[in-house]
Amino acid sequence: MKNIFRNIGADFSASVVVALVALPLCLGIALGSGAPLFSGLIAGIIGGIVIGTLSGSQLSVSGPAAGLTAIVAAGILKVPSFEAFLLSVLVAGIVQLILGFIKAGVFGDYIPTNVIKGMLSAIGIILILKQVPHLIGYDADFEGDYAFAQKDEHNTFSGIMNAFSKVTPLAIIIGISALLIQIVWDKVLVKKVKLFKLIPSPLIVVIAGVGLNSFLQNGSALQLRAEQMVNIPSASNVGEFFSFFMLPDFRYLNMPEIWITGITIAIVASLETLLNIEASDELDPYKRVTPKDRELKAQGVGNLICGLIGGLPVTSVVVRTSANVNAGGRTKASAIMHGMLLLAAVALIPFLMNKIPLSALAAVLIYTGYKLAKPSLFKEMYRRGPDQFIPFVVTIAAIIFTDLLIGIVIGIGVGLFFVLRSNFKTSFFIVHDNSKYLFRLRKDVSFLNKPLLKNKLETVPADSSVLIDISRADFIDKDVIEVINDFLQHAHLKNIKAEIKRSPGKANHNRVEQPVKQSIKIIANDTLRETIAGK
């Protein structure tokens, strides 16, 4: 608690930035899902206040996620009403709570670091690519859509090309100005005047955007259209405001579609949350570790409440989290306060928020994307070698051209290939001196090593001496044991003298037989012993 109050200044500043980033994304994801716009705002508020309070993460920020858009949209179409769909959100929350209690969060620990860094960079690049059309005033695709194939029948790249044929001059002026303000503020002014650290540049961007829009349009042809502005549902009184909240319709609880959609949401949301928690821990300058099972429980409670009051399902979200980190957030107070700011904005000042141009917020997201995908990160990963760089780049490409989960699966697959390749190369080696051969097995020798080991044993020439050293192997696959035993069985046919060096007490090693004829068992001579000792 002391830590939270000690960092309240930095956390409040960060919460303002996160709220400004979250606002258009909450509305855009609701629009893309075919859900009421206010349901996205409810999810953002619950993600901040409820999950922020219950989570063990200090920097992760939760809310409605683009990765669930297609599932939510399909789920809403399968049931009679949005109130019926809320039952699926309830089911998802219950399933996530169960996953937390059975400690399913451990799966997040198996995601390689290079894949996590690739995911962060990919999201940064996608943010830049997807926000360019909004920056120049073309808003056909909804905010928060990160899939390669868009609903407007374009993809990420064709959408940009199409946007340049339908630019709005005032949107470009506001967008470019917003980018310049952030660069100058962060790179120049903050370094010269310490007081400016407490004022987040996105807040200045929003104020400048509203000012430019009000000053330049003035009834002219430059005027921005309604769809180019933030559009929060407004209520004229308290009763109308509470009418935006919806209750689940329990009459449809026996529909199979409700349960199938709910379980699907729970699985996908949990996977995305575990991925994003790994990413937030990677971004954390203090390198704090989030308890993942607790996070799943927090997400479960959040989705339960969303289902009860009319919100979209929530997950931990990288875009909000990275905005939080880059804005200087230090504790979970920033996530909680961002939820409170969203609630205050939609309840008290929606008319002011609706004056914000989307092009100004697009500039904030583009700048956030750049910070996630800095060229220095690519240089660092390249210096680490191909086994780190290739999975990193493949993950980026896969996420950009598919979606987050598919891209991560592809990245993990490529990373696993390099792990197996490394293990394959180091599992055994061969040394020979004239007619004396040493085969040394190390670490884990799997069935993947069988073909190479078999071929190498068969190429040993006649009248040679072979020592197969299995004393340093931790595990030997049964297929490999069979290859070694087969070699021992027929080595005498080529007048090959063979010996096994084993370590006592290892079960897998004891399955390796001694040579059939004791007369062919030899003790390695001095030359061979020197060769072995040198390794």
Buried (B, 14 or more C-beta within 10 A) or exposed (E): EEEBEEBBEBBBBBBBBBBBBBBBBBBBBBBBBBBBBBBBBBBBBBBBBBBBBBBBBBBBBBBBBBBBBBBBBBBBEBBEEBBBBBBBBBBBBBBBBBBBEEEBBEEBEEBBBBBBBBBBBBBBBBBBBBBBBBBBBBBBBBBBBBBBBBBBEBEBEEBBEBBEEEBBEBBBBBBBBBBEBBEEBBEEBBEEEEEBBEBBBBBBBBEBBBEBBEEBBEEEEBEBEEEBBBBBBBBEEEEEBEEBEBEBBEEBEEBEBBBBBBBBBBBBBBBBBBBBBBBBBBBBEEEEEBBBBBBBBBBBBBBBBBBBBBBBBBBBBBBBBBBBBBBBBBBBBBBBBBBBBBBEBBBEEBEEBBBBBBBBBBBBBBBBBBBBBEEEBBEBBEEEEEBBBBBBBBBBBBBBBBBBBEBBBBBBBBBEBBEEEEBBEEBBEBBBEEBBBBBBBBEBBBEBBBEBBBEBBEEBEEEBBBBBBBBEBEBBBEBBBBBBBBBBEEBBEEEBBBBBBBEEEBEBBEEBEEBBEEEBBBEBEEEBBEBBEEE
